[in-house]
């Protein structure tokens, strides 16, 4: 299965509403729509018009006439801006001068007379940009001038003209060093002339990667030696987590690469490891890398941020905080960081969605600056469409026209020129959910940049000192303006793209923090209800409790990539659908904030909804929000797409209203997106979409603005040593115009104490005070993990006006990695765990193992412990011999713990191991019987792919989570199929449910009767297919055939009790009957 899993649903068409564009041009009647092909529409019109501007990449500058040659077949034209607003239209001819003047990104549509089913009446499209002239950037060369480009996906000129960031120069084959040097010479020379010297204040540098590996060290050294004066950063293999362990990569490749680079010049910088992601699914690999000493061989930590942000501010912070925690754990907190491969879609497999690329790109750029990764160390990949069609994250189209990332990066480069990141603005504990902003400072100028996280176009309040009566602003596309300052206050509209504030000499700004007070939806006794059944509409096995809506966690599957990480999803069919929040008692409510999902693939957002409250048994509407869909069918030849969607991508909805008293609130939903598609047109075109269902992450409920607020601060959010107590600082701010008497009540985690238990406070009007209390740890050994410290602020009447929490993460000097056994001995089973020292000091630890059989009514148990000594950064296995444990005939829970330096860390492994017999690989022909379907003969041999010798059956064992990974069992493992068989002994005859999951297609036979047949392409999950069966007393045969396209390959099997839906726990599984 090729990742990520792409799915589509569709059932309706949505017509465009009549609207008025930004320039006042009325929206014309809808043009005839083209056919939609659920993917790239490769066939282009035979009379296609390719608009010609005579300019490279259709770059115009403010004041230039915007002229395009179209040809005699052109009848009319339209121009839309980044928001999808119609800003110009009219009759067309051989050429046309467009009435568009502001800086920005635009799309030109050219229509003819004839309507054809494949294309409607479109003849051609292109995109163009209008830049401000700036001497700090090179002028675009004549389009007829041939410029260096050694790989189809590269455009060095555009990177220099926009200032967007470094090129990732790539060596394809280090064994052909002379050819590679010749191939890269011109582009690196161009970068050295036009990119490197343009902004000396920001850290511009060149890098070269060896994505296909560095086995030819002599060739590596020759290339490094040739370019050493121009290129200072060198990265080895691309995404080594595919095909190598962290330790294996260090040992087999990185060590020698580091030595080769440093032999040329010790000042050159080695980058690595360049993993495909940094989320939880990759953190084990990174721990393995650092435990093997990988940090000693890199000067720069490089990574790829795929699925690490996806337009979601919270997801991005999780990813970067998690990475920083790993780096800190191994002593590399201050290491230089680069992001060396990432891009976002504008053309999304048949659907053109430019605002997705624009917002997602700029959110990443703004966020990374705050984590020490300037845009000059953040590589946007890919440049040009035909360099890589299968994963269309390019920012330049087939015809040279730009997608939004390019002009947005140009303006960011203009505005931040001569400055570097100084600090992040604090929007307050609630404002930080909605906004991010940074101050950039330089010798001659200071610039503040702000954007929101997908919540419309709200205002923030800025406190301004110095500099006169106005703030000078610049939009994300370069439109200049002013915001008045009155009494030291400015109200700034912050869109979902950056707005830059160019501070005058002596001028400074501070953000007024946004604090909403106590979240009433988190108090004990609240509940929720919805119009659906409560089951997850895609898979009833996915945990879907409605209390996810107020658990304080903004669930996002792309972080955990586990079923329990899915946001809450309603299964109501059709609209309206509703969700109620029920408070334990009537309360005064003045604000409700709804966090939906950033629309992408399965995750949907709200399009049209009302917020209501219960008044005397009747629902009364408080507020409603409808997001314009701005989605229509149109064929675009340069991107091979059949739909344009300018939907805003909004996912956060803040409702503020006059206070009401109620115990029940309701979100009444009239429309949602189709996952990542604004309307049904997007899945029809092939975009990344899902079902049209309500999907929410959190609902927060607040009373009137609090009269006082509290914010907690820990000395350090992460500690790696035991302690008796630590001081926690609480900053309390009065927001009223009169003195206040308040009480601060700290709340410690279970087993801990806070001292004192109460702190009385008297604050003058608008005063801020900081106080502290001690967080006292439990006596003895501390358990590692995350611990929440809270504080409630009560007024003189005892009413809680605000509360805040802080999280303390305690980490152990050692970590544990349970190993899955590969050999089985029921009399004396060996179980092992790898214990690693994550510090530069020797460690003495005690490792324990508790084993328990998972059976109704209880089962066997075992406990043992062993001492272990670990040198700095050393890892070693610790083995336990456990008697009377048959891992293949029961389910077992293995609980490991390690205690060192008064800190205990734990890890567990649940095993329900089943040994299968498997044979293959065969061709990927779903309906062809390669032999086993007529009857399983474990002694038979078969002609298979990739071998000139017949192959027999061999054993394969499932992974701890139950997945049987066929990729590891067979080579080749693309475009093929395999069979697997297992025998199940039941103590009695009885009904059961055979539950299967597969990646990709599956056939399943029970006792030689075909029950399941689904020729599909998907990722595997439990319960994708189910069939009722009748188990015989004694042995039963289950045979699978599983097909494979590419990527992952394997399957699941569960035999369930029909009454409870839970796995039957008294069955015996064996690779042969009777064994």
N, C-alpha and C positions, 0 to 999 in steps of 0.2 A: 504494500500500500504506500503510495507516495504521500508524504506529509507536507503541510497540514491537511487534515481530511476535509475536502470540499464537498458541500451538499447543497442541493437546490430544491425549492418548492415554489409552485406558482399556481394561482387560480383566478386572478382578476387583473383587469387593466384599469389604470387611473388616468383620466384626462387632465391636462394642465389647466389650472384656473387662469382667468384673465388677470393680468397684473400690469403694473407700470414700472419700467426700468428706472435706474438711477438717473439717467439723462432725460427722463420724461417721455421716452418713446413708448407708445402703447404696444402691448403684446399682440401680435397678429393672430389670425386663426391658425390652428394647429396644422402643420404640414403633414402630408401622408407619411405614415410610419413604415419603416423597413421591417422585413422579416427578422425574427430573432432566433439565433442558432445555438443558444446555451453554450457559448464559447466564442472564440475568435471568428469573426466573419471575414474569411480570407479573400473571398471573391470581390474584386473592386469593379466599379463601373467602367465599361470599355471607353467611355468618353469622359473619364475622370478629369476634373480640373485640379491642377496643383498650383494654388495661388503663389505668385512670385513677387517678392518685394525688392529683389536686388540687394538684400542685406543678409549677412550671416545670421542664422537663427532668427530671422525676422525681428531683429533688435532695432527699435527706434529710440530716439531721445526726445525729451520734452521740447516742443517747438518744431520738431520735424513734421512735414506732411506725411501722413500714414497712407501710402499708396500701394495698391496691389494690382498686378496684371492678372486678369481672370480668363479672358477669351470670349469669343462670340456666343458660346452656348449659355453663358451665365445670364440669368433673368433677374434674380433678386439676391440680396445678401442680408445677413443679420450679424450683429456682433453682441456677444455676451461677456460680462465681466466675471471675476472670480466668484461672486455670489450668485451667478446665473441670471442676473438682471439684464434685460434687453437694453443696451445703451446706444445702439445705432441700427438702422435698417434702411433699405431703399432699393431702387432699381439698380441693376448691375449691367456692365458692358465689358468691352475689352479691358478696361481698367476702372478702378474705383478709388476715390479719395475718401477715406473713412473720417467720420466726424467724431473722433475719439482723441482726447487730449491729455487727461490726467495720467500720471505714472500708474502702471498696473499691469496685470496679466489679462489677456483677452483671447476669446475664441471667435474666429470668423467662419461663418457658414455660407456656402454658395449654392443656390438652388437653380434648377432648370425648369423647362416646361413639362417634360415627360415624367410620368410616375411609373416606376418599375418595382415589382414586389420585393426584390432583394434590397433596394436602396431607398425606396420612396422617391422623392423628387430631388434628393441631394446630388450635387455634382462633385463637391469637394469641400474640405475644411482645412484649417490650419490654426495654429495659435501664434500670437505675437506678443511682444512686451514693449512697454515704454519705460525707459530708464531716465533718471536724472544724470546729466553729465557730471563726471567727477574725475579730476586729474589723477587721483590716486589709483585708478584702474586703467588697464590697457584698453585702447579702442578696439572694437571688433575688426579683424582684418577683412579684406574684400572676400566675398564668398568664392570667387574664382581662384583665389590663392590657395594652393595646396599646403595644408598644415600637417605637422607630424601626428600620426596616429598609428601605433603599431598593433592595435587590437581593435576589432570592430566595435566593442562596447565603450571605447574611450573617446573623450573629447577634451584635450588639454586646454584648448582655446577658451571654451566656456568656463572651465574651472578658474582660469585666470581672470576672465572678464567679470565673473560674478564674485570672485574671491571666496568661493564656497568652502574650500578645504582641499586636503591633499589628494593626489592620485595614488592609488595603490598599484604602483608599477609591479608587474608580475613576471617572474622568470618561469617559463614553461618547462625547460629542460636544462638543468645545470650541467649536464654532461656535454652540452653543446654550447660552451661558454662563449666562444667567439661569435656564434650566430646570435646569441641572446644579447650580447653587448652591442652588436651592430643594430639589432632590432630596436633596442631601447634608447640608443644614443641621442637621436633627434628629440624625442619627447622629453627626456631628462634635461637636455640643453635648453629647450623651450621653457620648462618649469623653472630652471635656474635663472633664466633671464626675466620672465614675466610674472612668476608666482612668488618666488622666495623674497625678493626685496621690497615688495609693495607695502607692507605694513610692519615696520621694524618693532613696533610695540608689542605685537602679538607673535606668538612663537611658531612661525611658519617653518616647516621642515619637510623634507622629502623622505619617502620610505620605499623599500623594495621588499616584496614577499616572494617566497618560493612555494607556491601553493601545492605543487605536485611532489614536494619532498626535497630533501637535501642529502641524499645518499652519496652523490658525487661531490665530496668535500673539496677536492682539488678545483672543480669547476666553480663551486661556491666562492672559494677564496679568490679565484681569478676575477670573478664578476665584482665582488666586494672591493678588491684592490683597484679595479678600473674606475669605479664610481665613488670612491671613498670621500673625495673632496666635495661632491655635490649631495650625496645621499648619506645621511647620518643614522638612519633607522633601518633595521633589517629584521624581517620576520620569517620564521621557517614555515613548516607545513601548515596548510590550511585545515582548520577544524580537526585537529588530531584526535579529538574525542570519538570520531568515527574510525574505528579500527584499532585503537590503541588505548591502553589504560594510561592514567596520568603518570604513574611510575615508569611504564614502558616507554612513553614518549620522552621522558627525561633521559632514560638510560640509552635508548636506541637512536635518538636523533638530536635532541636539544643540546646535550653535553658537547658533542662533536661540532655542532653548528656554532655554539658559543665560542669554542676554542678557535675555530676558523676565522670568525669575524674579528675577535680580539687580537689574533696574530697579525692582522693587517693594521689595526690601529686600536689600542685599548680604549680610546675615547669614543669609538663607535658604539651605538646602542643596539642591544639585542632585545627584540620584542617577543612576547609570547604569553600564554600558549595559543591564543586565537581560537578559543572554543566557540561553538555555534550559539551558545546561550550562557546565561549566568544564573538561571533560575534554580529552584530546588532540584530538578532532575539532573543538573550538571554539577551541583555542589559536591557530591561525593567524588566525582572525577577531580575536581579542583583540590579537595583535601588530599587525595592520593598524589596529585602532582606536587603539592607543597611538602607533604611528608617525605617524598622521595628526594627532596632538596632542590626542586625545580626553581624556587625563588632565587637560588644562588646564580642561576644561569640566565636571568633576564634583568635588564635595566628598566624595562617598560612592561607593564601588564597590559596585554592586548586581548580583546574579546569581540564577539559579535553579539548584538543585542536583539536578535530575532525573538519575537514573542515576549520581549522584556519591557515594552512600553505600550505599543499598539494604541497610541492616542489616549492613554489612561494615566493620569498623573499619579494616582495611588499605586498602580502597578509599577510605574517607573521608580517611585521612591522605594518600594519593597525591593526591587531588583538591585538598585544601587546601594541601599543600606545593607542588603545581604552580602553583596560583593565586598563592601567596605569591612564588614564584620569578619569575613574570611581573611582578607588581607591583613587586618589588624591582628588576628589570631596568630598568624605566622610571622609577625614582625615587619610587615610591609605596608603599614598604614599610609605612609607617605610616598609610596612608589608612584612614578609617573604612569598615567593611564591613557590608552588610546582605544577608540572603537574603530575597528578596521574593516568592517563590512556590514552594511545595513542600508536598506532603502524602503520606501513606502510606495504603494500603488497609486497611480492616477488612472491608468487603464487596468481594470480589474476583470480580466478574462471575459471580455465582451461588453463590459459596462464601464463607461468613462466617468470617474468620480474624482474630479480634481481637488475638491475641498478636503477629501480624506488625506491626500498627500500633503497638502499645504499645512493643515493643522497638526497632523502627526509629526511631520518633519520639524516644525518650529517648536512644538512642545519638547521634543527630544533635545533640540539644540539649547533651548533655554534651561532645561533641567540639567543637562550635562555640564554646562558652565558652572553650575553650583556644586558639582561633584568633582571639579578639577579637570574636566575634559573640555577645553575650548574647541570651538568649531574647527580650528586648524588641526585638531587631533581626532576628528570625527569624520570618517570616510563614508560618504553617500555613494551607494553602489546600487544600480549600475548607471552608467552615463546615458547610453544610446540604446534605443529599443531593439534593434536587430542584433545587438551584441548578445542578448539573452532573452528570448521570447517566453520561455517556459515559466519564468518567475519574474513578472513584469514590473519590477520596481524601479524603472528608469525615470529620469527627469528630463530627457530629451527624446522627442518622437522621431519616427522614421524619416520625416521630411525636414528635420532640423528645428521644428518649432518646440519651444520649451513647455514643460509642465510647470505647475506653480512653484515647486521647490527651488528652481533656478532663480527666478526674480526675487523670491523671498530671501534667499541667501545673499543676493546682491545687495538688497537694502540692509540686511543685518550687517554685512561687511562694511557698507558705507557708514552706518550709524555707530558701529563699535570701533571704527578705525582710530588707531592711536590710543585705545583704552584696553584695559584688562579687567577681568572680574574682580570686584572689591568685596562685595558682600551680598547676601540674599536679604530681601525685605521680609519682615515678619508680619503676616496679615492677621495674626491672632489664631487661637486654636481652632476656630471655625472657618475663618477666612482662608487658612492654609489648605483647606479642602477644595477651595474654589479657584485660587489664584496662585501664580508664582511670579516673582519679580526680582530683579537684580540691579545693583548699581555697578556701573563700569566706570573706572577712573583712569585718567591719563594726565600727562603733563599740561596739556592745553585744553582739555575738555572733560566733562563728566556727563554721562548719559544714564538715565534710568529706563529700564525696559520692563513692561508688564504684559501678561496675557492671562486669560482665564482658562479653566480646565474643561470647557465644554458646557457652559451654563448661560448661553445667550450673549447679550451685550449689556451687562450690568455696570454700575458705577462703583468706584471706590473713592474714598475721601483721602486726600493728601494734605498734610500739614506742610506749609511752604514757608521758608525763611529766606529773606534777601531776594534780590534780583528783580524787583518790580512787580507789576500787576498782572503778569500773565506767564503761563508756561508754554514753551514752544514744543509742539508735538509733531511727530512724523509717523504715518501709518506704516503697516507692514509692507506696503507696496510703494512707499515713498511720497505719499500725499502729505503736504505740510499744512499745519494749522496751529491754532492757539487755544488755550483753555484759560479763562479768566481766573484770577486769584482775588478773593475778597476776604478781608480780615484774616489773612494767612491760611485760607482754606481753598482748595481747588477740588472740583468734582470731575473725575476723569472717567470717561467711558472706556471700559477695557473689553475688547472683543476677544474672540478665540484665536487670534493671531497677535503677534507682539505689537504694542504701541510704544514708541520711543519718545522719551521726554529729554530734550536737549537742554541741560541746565545752564543758565546764564552764569557769568562770573559772580561768585559769592552766593549763588542760589543753592538751596538744599531742600530735599523733600523727605518726609517720613510718612509711612502708611498708618492711617488710623486703624488699629486692630479691630477685627470683626469677631465679636463674642456674643453668642445667642443665649447663653445661660445653660440651665439644666435641661438635658434631653429627656422629656417626659416619657418618651417611648422606651427608655431603658429602665424605668423604675419597676420594682417588683409588682407582680399582679397584673401587668398589662398583657394583652393577648391580641390575636389577629384572626381574621377569617377572610375567605375569598370565595369568588363565585364558582371556582373549579372544585375538583374532587380532592386536591392536595397531592395527587400523584404527579410525578414528573412526566410531561407529555411525550418525551422521547423514549424513556426507559424507566419503568417503575422501580428498578433497582437503584436508581440514582437517589441519594438522600435529598429530600426536598422539604424539610420542615419549614413551616411558615415563619418560625421565630428567627430564621435567617434575616428577616427584614428589620430586626432591631437588636442584633447581637453585637453591633459595633464593628463588624468585619465587612469590608467591602469586597465580597467574594468575586474572584475573577479566575476562570478555569486556566487561563494562560499562565498564571503564577504556579499553582500546584500541579496542574495537568492531572488531577485526580477527580473522580466522580463527586466526592464530597466538597470539592472546590467550586462546583457549579453554583451560580447565583440561583435564587429562588425563581421558579417558573410556574406559571399558571396553565392549566390544561383546558380552560374554558374555550369552547368552539364558537367563534364568531364574537361580535361585539353588540352591546357593551359588556365589558367584564369589570369586576370590581374587587377592591381589596379594602378591608376595614382594619383600622387600628382602634383597639378598645382599651381605654385607660381604666385603672382600678377604681377611679372616682372622678366626678366632674372636676375639670381644671380649666383655668384660663389659658387659652391658646391664641398665639398671634403669628406663628410662623410654622410652616411645614416644608421640609426639604426632602425631595425624592431623588434618590440616586438610582437611575436606571443603568443600563450597560452601554459602553461605547459600541455602537453597532458594527459588528464584524462577524462574519461567518454565522454561527448559531446565535450569537448574542444580539438582542434587539433593544431598541429604545422606544420611548413614547412619542407618538406623533400628535395625538389629540386626546386630552384628558381634562376632567374637572376635579377640583378639590371641594368636598362637601363636608358639612358637619351636621350632627344630629341635634335638632331643636324640637323638643317636645314630640319626639317620635317621627318627625318629618326631616327628610334630607334637604338641606339648604346649600346652594352653591356659593362658595367663598371666592373662587378664582378658577380660571381655566387658561390653558395654554395650548395653542395649536401651532405646530411648526410647519412652515411651507415646504411642500414636498419637492418642488422644482425638479421634476424628473420626467423625461419625455423620450420617445423613440426617435432616433436620428442616426444615420450611418456616418461614421467618420473614417475615411480611408487611411489616414496616417496611423491610427491606433487600432484599426480593424474592429471597432466597437459599434454596437447597434442601439445603445441607450446612453444618454447623458443624464447624470444625476448630480445636481448642485445642492443636495440636501445638506443641512448644516452639521450633521453628526452630533447634535446636542444630546447630552445624557444626564445633566443635572438640572433639576427644576425647583427653583426656590419660590415659594408662595408666602408673601408677607401681607397681612391684612389687619383690619381693626380687630382688637381682642374679642373673642367669644368664649363663652363657658359651655363646655360639653364634655361628655365621656366617650364619644365615638366620632371618628373621622373616617371619611371614605374617599378613595381615589377611584373615580368612575372613568374607565378607559374606553374611548371610542375608536381608537386606531393605534396601531404600532407599526414599526418597520417589519419587514420580512428578514429578521436577523440583520445582516449587513446591507440589506437593500431597502431603499426608501419605499418603493412600491413593488408590485408584482412584476413590473417590467424588468427589474434588475435580475431576479433569478431566471427569467426567460432569456435574458441576454447572456447569462453565464457568470454573473457576479458571485461574490462570496456571501451566501445568504443562508437563512434558516427559516423555521416556521414563523407564521405571524401570530405570536403569542406574547402575553405580558411577561416580562422578565425584569425583575428588580433586584437591587443589591441591598438597599437600606432605605428606611423611612424614618426621618427624625422629626420630632415634635417639640416645639418650644413655646414658652409663655412670652409675655412682654419683655423687652430688653431688660437685662438685669441691672439693678442699681449698683452692684459691685461684682467684680470678677476675680477669679483666682487662676493662676497658672503655676504648675510645678516644674522644677528643674532639678535633675540629679547631677551630682558631681561628674558622673560618667554613666552613660546608658548601658555600658557593658563592662563587667569586671571578670577577671580570671583568677582571683585570689579570694580565699575565705576571709571574712571580716566579722567583727562583733557588732559594729554599728556604722552607719554613714549618715551624713546630714543631708536633708532634702530642703531645698529652698522653695518657698511659696511667695509669689508676687501677687499682692492684692491691690486692686485698683478701684477706687470709688468713681462711679460714673454719674453720681447725682450732684445737685447744686447745694446740698446741705451736709453737715457733718453726719457720720454714721457710726453706730456701734455694731460690731460684727463679731462672729465667732468662727474660727477655722477649726474643723474637726478632721484630722488625718485618719485615714483608714489603711491599715497594713494588710499584707497578704495573710492567708491562713497560716497560723503557726508563728508569725512574726509579731512584733509590737511597734507601735508608734508612740513616742514620748516627746512632749506631753500629749495627753489625749485631747486637749482643747487649748486653743490659743485665743484669748480675747484681744480685740483690735478696736481702736477708735481712729477713724479716718476723717480728715477735713474734706470739703468738697473737692472733687477731682484729684484727690491725693493718691499717690502710690506708695505702698510700704512693702518691704521684703522681710519675711520672718523665716525661721527654720525650725525643723523638728528632726528628731533622730529616728531613723529606721533601724530597729534592733533585730538582728538575725537570731534564729533559733540556736540553742546551744548545741554543740557537737558538730557533726558533719553536715555541710550544706548540700542540698540537691541542686543540680544545675537546671537551667531552664529559664523561662520568662516569668517575671513576677510583676503584678500590677499594684502600684501604690496610688491611692486616691486621696482627695481632699474635698470636703464639702464646706461651702461658705454659707453661713446662716445669718439672717438679719436679727434685729433685736427681738422680734416676735418668734424666732425659732424657725422661720420659713427658709428653706434652702434656696438661695438666689443663684448660686452657680456651683459647679463642681468640675474637677479636672482629674485626669489620670496620667500617670507616667509609667513607663515599662522599664524594668531593670532586667537585663539579660546577664545571667551568670554562666560562664563557660568553664569547662574543666581543662586542665593541662593535657589530659589524654582524651582520645576519642575511640569509639568502638565500631567495628564493622563486622557484624555476624556473617559467617561464611555458610553458604548452602552446601550441605554434604553431597558428595558425588559417589561415595561408596557406602554400602548399607550392610550392617551386621546387627541383627536383632539381639544377639547375646551381649555384645560389647560395641555399642555405637560410638564412634568418635565424632564429637562436635567441637567446632573451633570458632574463635573470634579473633580478628586482627586488632591488636591494641597499638595505637600510635601516640607518640609524644609530639605535641604540637609546639613545644617550646625549645628554647636554646639551652635549657638546663636539664641535667639528668633527673629522672623521676622514679620514685618507688611507688608502685600501685598494688592494690589487691583487686583481683578480678573474680567475680562470682558468676555462677550459672544456676538458674532455677528452671527446671523442666516440668511442665504439667501437661497431662493428656487431656484434650478437649473432648469430653464425653458427657452426655447427659447423666446426671447423678454423680459426676466426678470420675477421676481416673488416676493413673499412676503419677507420682511426683518424684523429683530427685533434686538435690542441691549439693554444690561443691564450690570451693573457692581456692585460688592459687595466688601467690605473690609473683610479681614480675618487675624486673628492673629495666628501665629504658634509657638509653643514651639520648642526647639531644636529637630531636627530629627522627628518632628511630621508630620503626614499626616492626612488630613481630607477632606471629600467631601464638595463641594460647589454646591448647587442646584439652578437652575433658573427655574421659571415657565413661560412658553412661550405660549401665546394665539394663537389660530387659526393656529396650525401646525399639519398636518396629516402626520406623518412620514411614514406611510405605503402606501400612495397614490402619493407621489412625492419624488424627490431626493433633499436632503438638504445638505448644507455645514455649518458646525459648526466651528467657529473660536474662540478659547479661547486664552486669553493673561493674563499674570500676571506680575505686576510691583512691584519690591521691591528693595530698596537700589539703585535707579536710573538705574536699569537694567530691561529690559522687555524680557520675554521669551514667546513663542507662541506654540500652538499645535492645530491641527485641526482634524476633523472627517467628512468624507463624508458618508452620510447615504442614502441608497436606500433600506429600510427595507421591506422585504416581508415575510408574515406569511404563512407558508405551513401547511398542515395536513400530518402527516407521521404515518406509522404503521410498526411494526417489533419488533425484528429481526427474520427473517426466515432463513432457511438453505441457504447455498451458492450454489444454483442450478439455473443457469442462465436461463434455458429454462422452468422451472417449474412455473406454475401459482398458486400462493398461494391464489388467490381469487380476488384481485383488477383488474387484467388484463381483466377479463370478464365484468367489469363495476364497477365503484367506488361507494361504499355505505358507507357514512361516519358514519352511525349508526351500521355497522357490527362489529363483534368481531372475532378475529382470534387466533388460537393456535400458539404461538411463542416460540422461544428459551429462556431458562433461567427462565421460569415462568410456574407454574402449573395452572394459571388462564388465561382465554382468555383476549386478549388485544384489545383495540380499538384505533382509530386514536387519535393523539395528535398534538398540535401545535409545530412547530419548526421555528425559525427565523434565517435568514442568518446573518453572521458576517458583519462588515462594508465593507469589501472588496468584498462582494457578495457571499462568500463561505458558503454553508449550511453544517455545521459540524454534521454529523450523529454520530460520536464517542461520542459526548457529549449527544446525545439524547437517545442512546440505550445501554443496557448491556445484554448479552455480545456484544462485537463489534469486534470480529475476526471470520473469516471464516463464514460469514453470508450475509444477504441481507435485504433490506428494500424498501418500497414504499413511495413516497411523491407526493402529488397532490397540484396544485394551480390553481386558476381561474383568468382569465385575461379579463377585460372589455375593448373593443375597441370602440371608438366613431363612427367608420365607418368600412365597409368591405374593406379590402385592403390586398396586399401581404406583407409578412414579412419573416425574416430569423430567425429560431429558432437555437440559438447557445448554445451548451452544452459543459460541461467539467465534468469529473468524476474521482473519485478514489474509486473503480477500474472500473469494467465493468458497462455498462449502456444500458437500453432500455428506449425509450421515445415515448410516445403516444401523439398526438395532436388531440383533439376532438375524442378520442378513435380509432385513426388510428395509427398503429405502423410506425414510421418514422426513428428511429435510433435504431440500435442493434449492440453492439460491446462488445464481451466478452473478456476483456483485463485486464492486471494488470499494473497500472501506477499511477503516482501522478496527481492530478487534475490541470487543467489550463483552462482558458477561451478559447472557440473556438475550442476545440479538435474535436467536431462533429458539423456539420451544416446541416440544412434541410430547404428547402423552404416551407412556409406554406401560407394559405389564412385565415386571421383573419376574423371572422364573426363580424358584428356589434352587440355589446352586449357582453355576456359572452362566454369565450372559456375555455376548460379544458386542462391542461397539466399534464400528469402523468409520473413519473420517477420510474424505478426500478434500484437500484444501488447495486452492489455486493461488497463484502469486503473480502480480504485475511487477511492482517495484517497491522498495522501501521495506517496511516491516512485513513479517510473514509468520503466521502461527494461529493458535486457536485456544479456546476454553471448553471445558466440560464440567457440568455440575448435574448431579442427580438429586432432585428435590422431592420433598414430601408434598403431595398435592394439597394437603389440608393447610399446612403452615407456610409453604413456599421456602422452607429452610432446607439446607443439604441434609440428606440422610447420613447418619453418623455410625451406622453399624454395617457398612458395606466394606468388602475387601477388594482392592484393585490390584491386578497383576498383569505382567506382559504376556503371560501364557496361562491358559486355564489349568488350575490345580497347582500353579507354582506359587 
